[in-house]
């Protein structure tokens, strides 16, 4: 891993999996997403990872919806804007890329392989639904999967990379690290790379400390000093795994996309609350946090755009 000596906090603001009935604090409207991203940045998140939703909470890839909050985020703070290319189950490739094409983000997330992405078990944990689409949406994930063939990966990196976009390379299994190595060896993607180790989603690797160690050792062997590790653990292990990453010199991703709770039995009331908690933990460990400027310099990002004079 390259010598950065600071921890990058990324905040995944709303995602495309959790539904409105699961938490009244999940940002839904463009104004809520914008405000939550700005608050998370003020709390210490250098990067904000963004999805969009319709007024009833359904995930959407409509660039017009992104256009209602991305410019506002850029005008109100200098957070690194990271837009999903994963979208939500069932979206076509053009839908998945629509927002990234329209919004000219600093960074995009990119799943490094095709996976079964099942969150149907969540449907059994709730009985009262605010909207009729929610339970059906969750159950349908049992029969869907995320398509990220080598051709898809090459096409996305080639198109968006030509625009100067940096990639957050999301790895749900060790094989995804080797997929990324293939892209790097072929000259399709270039470093320094942000590599997100992801744990705890059904269809990917589970949440266990030995898996984190194996991911780290494999990435060190494959990429040397040409990458930066960040860690995302879904659910209750969010803070523990993030702290372990930071102690290794890596980054941490928090946010309501990945975990709705701040502690056992208590819903997080905002993304900023999660950012503040991980920030407090790292401060007690004397671990310095990276600013958005630090991130832009470390990954050779293009100059900021869309900022009001």
C-alpha positions in Angstrom: 0.0 0.0 0.0 1.3 3.5 -0.8 2.5 5.6 2.1 -0.2 8.0 2.8 -0.2 8.1 6.6 -3.7 9.3 6.8 -7.1 7.6 6.9 -9.7 8.4 4.3 -13.2 8.3 5.7 -15.8 7.6 3.0 -19.5 8.0 3.7 -22.1 6.0 1.7 -25.1 8.3 2.2 -28.2 6.2 1.2 -27.4 3.3 -1.1 -29.9 1.3 -3.1 -30.6 -1.7 -0.8 -32.1 -0.4 2.5 -35.8 0.7 2.2 -37.7 3.5 3.9 -39.5 1.2 6.4 -36.2 0.1 7.9 -35.2 3.5 9.2 -36.9 6.9 9.4 -33.4 8.4 9.1 -32.5 7.0 5.7 -32.1 9.9 3.3 -34.6 9.7 0.5 -35.3 13.0 -1.2 -32.7 15.0 -3.1 -32.7 17.6 -0.3 -32.2 15.0 2.4 -29.3 13.3 0.4 -27.6 16.7 -0.2 -27.9 17.8 3.4 -26.8 14.4 4.7 -23.7 14.4 2.4 -22.7 17.9 3.4 -23.1 17.1 7.1 -21.1 13.9 6.8 -18.3 15.9 5.1 -18.3 18.5 7.9 -18.0 15.6 10.4 -14.9 14.3 8.7 -15.8 12.3 5.6 -13.5 13.3 2.7 -15.5 11.2 0.2 -19.2 11.0 -0.2 -20.6 8.0 -2.1 -23.9 8.7 -3.7 -27.0 6.9 -5.0 -30.3 8.4 -5.8 -33.9 7.6 -4.9 -37.4 8.5 -6.0 -39.8 10.2 -3.6 -41.1 6.8 -2.4 -37.6 5.6 -1.7 -37.1 3.4 -4.7 -33.6 3.4 -6.2 -33.2 5.3 -9.4 -30.4 6.0 -11.9 -32.1 9.0 -13.4 -29.5 11.7 -13.9 -32.2 14.3 -13.5 -32.6 13.2 -9.8 -28.8 13.3 -9.3 -28.9 16.8 -10.8 -31.1 17.9 -7.9 -28.4 17.2 -5.2 -24.9 16.7 -6.7 -24.5 20.4 -7.7 -25.7 21.5 -4.3 -23.1 19.2 -2.6 -20.4 20.7 -4.7 -21.5 24.3 -4.0 -21.7 23.7 -0.2 -18.6 21.7 0.5 -15.4 20.3 -1.2 -16.1 16.6 -0.6 -14.9 14.2 -3.2 -18.0 13.2 -5.1 -18.2 9.4 -5.7 -21.2 8.1 -7.8 -22.2 4.5 -8.0 -21.9 2.5 -11.2 -23.5 -0.5 -9.5 -26.9 1.1 -9.2 -29.4 -1.4 -8.0 -30.5 -4.9 -9.1 -32.3 -5.0 -12.4 -30.7 -1.8 -13.9 -29.3 -2.0 -17.4 -25.7 -0.9 -18.1 -26.8 2.4 -19.6 -28.9 3.0 -16.5 -26.0 2.2 -14.2 -23.7 4.6 -16.1 -26.2 7.4 -16.7 -25.5 9.5 -13.6 -21.7 9.1 -13.9 -21.9 10.2 -17.6 -24.0 13.3 -16.7 -22.5 14.4 -13.4 -18.7 14.2 -14.1 -17.9 12.9 -10.7 -14.4 12.9 -9.1 -14.7 9.1 -8.5 -17.0 6.2 -9.2 -17.5 2.9 -7.5 -16.9 -0.2 -9.7 -17.7 -3.8 -8.6 -14.7 -5.9 -9.7 -16.8 -9.0 -10.7 -20.2 -10.5 -11.2 -21.8 -11.6 -8.0 -25.0 -12.9 -6.5 -26.2 -9.9 -4.4 -28.9 -11.2 -2.2 -30.7 -9.1 0.4 -33.9 -11.1 0.4 -33.4 -12.2 4.0 -34.1 -8.6 5.1 -37.7 -9.1 4.0 -38.3 -11.5 6.8 -37.3 -9.0 9.5 -40.1 -6.6 8.8 -43.9 -6.9 8.8 -45.2 -3.4 8.4 -44.1 -1.8 5.1 -44.5 1.9 4.3 -44.6 1.3 0.5 -45.9 -1.7 -1.4 -42.7 -2.0 -3.5 -40.3 -2.6 -0.6 -40.9 -6.3 0.3 -41.1 -7.3 -3.4 -37.9 -5.4 -4.2 -36.0 -7.3 -1.4 -37.4 -10.7 -2.3 -36.6 -10.3 -6.0 -32.9 -10.0 -5.2 -32.9 -13.7 -4.6 -33.1 -14.4 -8.3 -30.9 -11.5 -9.5 -27.2 -10.9 -9.8 -24.8 -8.1 -10.6 -23.2 -8.4 -14.0 -19.6 -7.2 -14.2 -17.9 -9.3 -16.9 -14.4 -8.5 -18.0 -15.8 -6.8 -21.1 -18.2 -4.7 -18.9 -15.3 -3.7 -16.6 -13.1 -2.8 -19.5 -15.8 -0.7 -21.2 -16.6 1.2 -18.0 -13.0 1.9 -17.1 -12.1 2.9 -20.7 -15.1 5.3 -21.1 -15.0 7.0 -17.7 -11.3 6.8 -17.3 -10.9 8.9 -20.4 -12.8 11.6 -18.7 -10.4 11.6 -15.7 -12.6 9.8 -13.3 -10.9 7.8 -10.5 -12.2 4.4 -9.6 -13.1 3.0 -6.2 -12.5 -0.7 -7.0 -15.0 -2.7 -5.0 -13.9 -6.2 -4.1 -16.5 -8.6 -2.6 -14.2 -11.6 -2.8 -10.5 -12.4 -3.2 -11.0 -13.3 -6.9 -12.0 -9.7 -7.5 -8.5 -8.6 -6.5 -7.2 -10.8 -9.3 -9.7 -9.4 -11.7 -8.3 -5.9 -10.8 -4.8 -7.2 -11.3 -5.8 -8.4 -14.8 -7.1 -4.9 -15.7 -3.9 -3.3 -14.3 -1.7 -5.8 -16.2 -3.5 -5.1 -19.4 -3.0 -1.3 -18.9 -6.8 -0.8 -18.7 -6.7 0.7 -15.2 -3.8 2.6 -13.8 -2.7 3.5 -10.2 -2.7 4.6 -7.7 -5.9 2.7 -7.1 -8.4 2.9 -4.2 -9.4 -0.7 -3.5 -12.4 -1.2 -1.3 -12.4 -4.5 0.6 -16.1 -5.4 1.2 -17.4 -7.9 3.8 -20.7 -9.1 5.0 -23.0 -9.1 2.0 -24.7 -12.3 1.0 -23.0 -13.4 -2.2 -19.6 -12.1 -1.1 -17.1 -13.0 1.5 -18.3 -13.0 5.1 -17.3 -10.9 8.1 -14.4 -12.5 9.8 -11.0 -11.0 10.8 -9.1 -13.7 8.9 -10.7 -12.6 5.7 -9.5 -9.1 6.2 -6.0 -10.3 6.8 -6.2 -12.5 3.6 -7.5 -9.6 1.5 -4.7 -7.3 2.8 -1.9 -9.9 2.2 -3.2 -10.6 -1.3 -3.5 -7.0 -2.2 0.0 -6.3 -0.9 1.4 -9.1 -3.1 -0.5 -8.1 -6.2 -0.3 -4.3 -6.1 2.6 -3.3 -3.8 2.7 0.4 -3.3 0.3 1.2 -6.2 -3.0 1.0 -4.2 -4.7 2.3 -1.1 -6.9 0.0 1.0 -10.3 1.0 2.3 -12.7 -1.3 4.2 -16.4 -1.7 4.3 -18.1 -4.1 6.6 -21.9 -4.4 6.5 -23.9 -4.2 9.6 -22.6 -4.4 13.2 -19.0 -5.0 12.3 -18.8 -1.6 10.4 -16.8 0.2 13.1 -14.6 -2.7 14.1 -13.4 -3.6 10.6 -13.0 0.1 9.7 -10.8 0.6 12.8 -8.7 -2.4 11.8 -8.1 -1.0 8.4 -7.1 2.4 9.8 -4.6 0.7 12.1 -3.1 -0.8 9.0 -2.8 2.7 7.4 -6.0 2.2 5.3 -9.3 3.9 4.9 -12.8 3.2 6.2 -16.2 3.5 4.8 -19.3 4.2 7.0 -22.8 5.4 6.2 -26.4 4.4 6.2 -26.0 2.4 2.9 -24.0 -0.2 4.8 -25.3 -0.1 8.3 -28.5 1.5 9.8 -27.4 1.3 13.4 -25.0 3.3 15.5 -24.8 0.6 18.3 -26.8 -2.5 19.2 -30.5 -1.7 19.1 -30.1 2.0 18.3 -30.7 3.4 14.8 -28.2 5.9 13.6 -30.0 9.2 13.3 -27.7 10.5 10.5 -24.7 9.7 8.4 -22.8 12.3 10.3 -23.3 10.4 13.6 -21.5 7.4 12.1 -18.7 9.6 10.7 -18.3 11.3 14.1 -18.1 7.9 15.9 -15.3 6.5 13.7 -13.6 9.9 13.9 -13.6 9.8 17.7 -12.2 6.2 17.7 -9.4 7.1 15.3 -8.6 10.3 17.2 -8.1 8.3 20.4 -5.7 6.1 18.5 -3.8 9.2 17.2 -4.7 8.4 13.6 -4.9 11.4 11.3 -7.8 11.9 8.9 -7.3 12.8 5.3 -9.0 15.9 3.9 -10.7 16.1 0.5 -7.6 18.0 -0.7 -5.4 15.2 0.5 -7.4 12.6 -1.4 -7.4 14.6 -4.6 -3.6 15.0 -4.4 -3.0 11.3 -3.5 -5.0 10.0 -6.5 -4.0 12.7 -8.9 -7.6 13.8 -9.5 -8.6 16.4 -12.0 -9.4 19.9 -10.6 -12.8 20.4 -8.8 -15.7 21.3 -11.1 -19.1 22.8 -10.7 -18.3 25.1 -7.8 -20.0 28.4 -7.6 -17.6 31.4 -7.7 
